[in-house]
């Protein structure tokens, strides 16, 4: 396994794979007008494809595939996931109706669920605990970069290849990468049984036991989920700005996209790097760093709801909404992984992804949409403003749980499996 001697190269490869995963994931959004027209999809059907189909499949499969990555080979689990999501990305291009696209998207989500749990565990092993926040932060730059590139490709290459052709090409590229990844060895079957993850049922009980028994891990996970309520604000940003702030839809779509890419990438990078550098100096280490981030940026998110459109405060608040959640990935996952036994690291990441997708993404968006509809029907002219302000306050409430986590133990100086270099 000589490839493990080059952690920087491994990080770059995993980042590229993560970017491709989010391009494939978000290409549906980039081609939404063409796909809905060609397949005669209703808005409800499109919303189902973009939301529930993805969230539930990805979230639950992340737990199962995370447990496999803890028990067997992380690289083989990642490679298999790449092959599944790439083949099904190509199959999405061949879809002839809503049902075909539902099945294809379910399997794309299932395949992509293999990446994050295995990759995070692998990065924590390859990098010292003092640098794991940086490595994880760089890896999660793939989210805003992949999202932005999906729209860029849809508007450039997509104009030539069409949406079907673009899906075919992306699928072929992924298959090639997946086949190469199969050559990388990370065989946990050679380890003693006690150092490997347990079978799925027992592994899940072990992780739930960890969450019940370790206050620091539990509070970090809860805080991490609450911070992701910021993504609900992102999901409704354009509707809110157009309907209640009177701004132009096309202009705001471009600005939201540009701010999302720039602030999101900067947040992931800066959050990871600074958390590693300041963890030893701040009370509570990585958790204390996240508390500081929320205290500094949370008020900007609230002020954004009332700021004059186009003002400095307006754009600072918009940037904060993208920057903050991405900036918490490095320190949060570094803390959780550092306090989790090596044999459960992929599974705990999978459980965390499940909780984020179910509570913050699926239920959060559903509740915000439902409450704002009721308030608007009752005559409120600022329904989305009030409901999105509530999500901002939930993000800020996440600081309370990180503060509780900061009172517990920090990650060990050299967790099992970390390679010094």
N, C-alpha and C positions, 0 to 999 in steps of 0.2 A: 504494500500500500504506500508506495513512494510518493504518490500524489499528495498525501497528507503532509509532506515536508514543505509544501508551498501553500501555506494558508491564504496568502494574499491572492494568488491565482484562483484558488477555490472560491474565495469571496467574489471575485470578479465574475466567474462563471455562474455562480448562483444568482448574482444580481442580474446578469443577462437573461437567465432562465426566468427569473421573477418578472422582468420587464415583458418578456414574450408572453408569459402567463396572463398578465394584465392587458396586453394588447388583444389577445384572443378573447379574454373575458369581456372587454368593453367594446369590441368591434360591433356588437349588436347595437350599442348606443350610437356609434359613429355612422352606421348605415340605417338608422331607424326609419327615416322617411322612405327609402327604397325598399326595405324589407317589409314594412307594414303595407306598402302599396302592392308589391308583387304577390304577397301571400294573403292579401285582403284581411289583415289583422285589425281587430278593434283596439281601442286604447286600453281596454281592460285586459285583453290577451297580451298586448305588448307589456303592460305593467306586470303581469304574471310572469312573463319570461324574464324580465329584467330584475324582478324582485324575488318573489317567493320560491320559484323554481331553483334559482341560484342559491339563495341564502340557506334554505333547509338542506339541500343536497350537500353543499360545501361544508356546512357546520357539522352535520352528523358524521360525514365521511372523514372529516379531519380527526375526530376522536379515534375512529377505527383504524385508519391508516397510520395515525401517530403511534398507536399501540403496536402495529406491525413493525414500524421503524425502530421502536425500542427493543423488539425481540429479535429481529432479523437484520437485514442489510439496509441502512438508510439510503445508500446510493441506488440500490435496486428498487426500493420503493419509489424514490424520486423518478428514476428512469421509467418505471412502469406507469406512473402517473402522467409523465410527459407524453408517452405513447398513446395512452387512453385519451387525454384531452386533445391531442393533436389530430388523431384519427377522427374524433368527434367534431372538432372544429371544421375539418374538411367535409364531414357529413352534414354539418349545418349549412354549408354552401349548396348541398344537394337537396335540402328540404323542400317539399312541395306543398306543405300545409302546416297549420298550427301544431298538430299532433307530432309530426316529424321533428319540428324544431324543439318542442318540449323535451322529447326523448334525447335529442342530441345535446341540448343545453344541460340537462340533468347529468349526462355522462361527462361533459366538459367540466362541470363543477366538481364532480366526483374525482376526476383525474387531478385537477388543480389542488384539491384538498390534500394531496400527498406531499406537496412541496414545502409549505411553511413549517409544519411540525418537525419534519426530518431535517430541513435546512437549518433551523434555529439550533437544534440539538448539535448538529455537526459543527456549526460555527462556534458554539460555546466550548466544544471539545478542542478545536484547533487554536483558539485564541485564549490567552490568559484571561482570568476573570476581570482583571483591571482593564482589558481592552474589548471585552465581549459586547459592551454597550455600543461601542463604535462600530464593530462588525455587524451587529444586528441592525443598527441605524442605517448603515450603508445598504444593507440588503433590502430594507423596506423603502428605500428610494425608488424601488421598482414599482410601487403603487402609483404615485403621481406621474412618473415618467411613462409607464405603460398606458395609463389613462389618456395622457396628452397625445402620445404617439398614435393611439387608436383613432383619434379624431383627425390627426394630421394625415395618416395613411388613407383614411376614408376619403379625405378631400383631395388627395393627390393621386396615389396609385389606384385608388378605387375608381377614379373617373375613367381610367383606361381598362382595368380588369373587370370592373363591376363588382358588386358585393359578393357574388358567388365565386368569381375567379380569385378574389382576395382571400376568401376563406380557404380555398383550395391551396393556394400558395403558402399561407400561414401553416396549414396542416402539414404540408410536405416538409417545410423547414423544421417543424417540431419533431416529426418522425425521425429525421436525420439526427437531431440533437439527442433524442431519446435512445436511439440505437448506440450512439457513442457513449452515453452515460452508463449503459449496461456493462461496459468494459471496466468500470471503476469498481474495485472491491472494497467492501466494508462489512465483512462477514461477522456478525455478532454471534452466529451459531457456534463459533469456535471458543467463545467465552464460557466460563463456568455458568451453570444455570442461575446461580445467585446473583450474577452480575448482569443478567439479561432481563428484559421485560417479561412479565408474566403473561399467560394467555389472556385474551381480551377481557373476559368477565372479571377475573381476579385483578387484572391491571386496572380496570376501571374502579374497582373497590379500593385498590391501593391509592389511587389518585384522590378519590373522594375522602379517604381517610387522611391524606396529607392536607387537603383543604380544611377539613374539620379540626385537625390538630395543630396546624401551623398558622398562627394569627397573621404573621407577616405576609405569607403567600396568599392567604385568603383575602386580606384587605387590599393587597396590591391588585389582585384579579378584579375585585369589586370596583376599585377606583379606576382601573383600566377600562372596564366596561362603561362606566359613567362618562369618562372622557370621550368615548366614541359617540356619545349623543351629539357631539359637534358635527358628525357626518349627517345627522338628520337635518341640521341647519344647512349644510351644503346641498343636500338633496332638494330642499325647498327654496334654495336661495333665489333662483331665477323667477319662480312664481311669485315670491314675496316682493322682490324688487320691481317687478312689472306691475303686479296688481295693486300693491299698497304703497309703493314709493313712486309710481308713475314713470319708470325708466323704460328705455327702448329695449325690446327683447333681444334683437340681434346684437346690439352693442354690448349688452350685459353678458350674453353668452360668451362672446370673445374675451371679455375682461375676466369673467369667472374662470374660464379655461386657462388664461395666461397666469392669473394669480394662483390658481390651483397647482399648476406645474411648478412655478418658481417657489412659492411659499411651502408647498408640500415637500419638495426635494430638499429645500434648505432646512426645514424642520427635522426631517429624518436624519440628515447629516449632522446638523448642529446639536440636536438633542442627544445623539449617540456619543459624539466626541466630547462635548462639554460634561455630560454626566459622568463619563469615565475620569475626566480630569479633575472634576470637582467633588467626586463621591467621597474621597478621603477627607476633604476639608469641610463639608457640610454636615450638620447633624442629621443622622438618618441615611447618609449615603445616597444611593440612587433614588430612594423614595423621597428623601428630603429635597433632592433636585427637582423632582416632578412637582412637589408642593410649591417650590419657588416659581416654576414655570406657570402653574395655574394662577397663583397670586398675581403675577405680572401680566399675564395675557387674558385671564378671565374678564377683568373689568373692561378691556378693550372690546371683547365680544359683546358685552352688554351695551356699551356705548354705541356700537355699530348700529343697533336697532333704532337709535334716536338721532344719529348724526346726520348732518346735511349731506345728501348724495353728492359725491365728487370731492368732498372735503378730505383733508389729511386723516382725520379721525375715522371717517367712513372707510377708507382703504386700509388703514391700520387694523381696524376691526375685522374686515374681510380677510386680510392676511392672517390674523390671529386664528381665525376659524379653521384655516387649512394647516397652519404651522403647528398648533398645539397638539392635536391628536397624533400627527406623525412624529413629533418630537418625543412622545412618551414611549414609543416602541422600544428604542434601545435601552433606556434605563429600566423600564418595567419588565421586559423579558429577561434582561441580564439579572435582575434581582430574583425573579421567579426561578430561572434556571439555576442560579447559584445556590439556592436553598432546596433544590429538588434533587433526589438521587439520580445518578446517570441513567439508571434503568427505567425512569419514568419521565424523562425530559421531553420527549416527543409527544407523549400522551398528554402531559399537562398543558403543552402548547395547543394541542388539538382541542382540549376541553375549553381553554380560554377563547379560542377562535369560535367555538360553538356558542358560548355564552354571549360573545360580542355580536355575532350574526343574528342570534335569536332575539335577544333583549334590546340591543342598541339599534340594530339595522331593521330587522323585520317588525318587531312590535313597536319600536320607536317611531318609525315612519307611519305605520298603520294608525297609531294613537294620535299623532300630530295631524294627520290628514282627517281623521274622523272628528276630533274635537274642533278643529278649525272650520270644518264644514258646518257643524252644529252652531257654532258661534256666528258664522256668516249668515246662516239661515235665520238666526235670531235678530239680525240687523247690525251686527258688529262690522264696522268698516276697517278694523285693524286686527282681525282674527288671527292671521298668521303671525303678525308682530308679537302678540301676547303669547301665543303658544310657543313660538321659537324662542322667545325670551325665557320661557320656562325650561326649555332644553339647555339654554346657556347656563342657567342656574344649576341644573343637574351636573353639567360639566364642572362647574366650580365646586359643587358638593363632593366631587371626586377627591378634592384636596383633603377632605376630612379623613377619608380612608387611607390615602397615602401617608397622612400624618400619623395615623395609628400604625401603619406598616413601618414608618420610620422609627418607632419606639421599640420595634422588635430587633432580632438579630440581623446582621448584614450577611451578604453572600460570603461564603468561605473564601479564604485567600487563594486556595488552589483546589477547586472541586475535582472530584474523581474524573479522570479522563482528559484533563486539560494538559496540553502539550506546551512546555516552555520553549521559547525560541527568542 
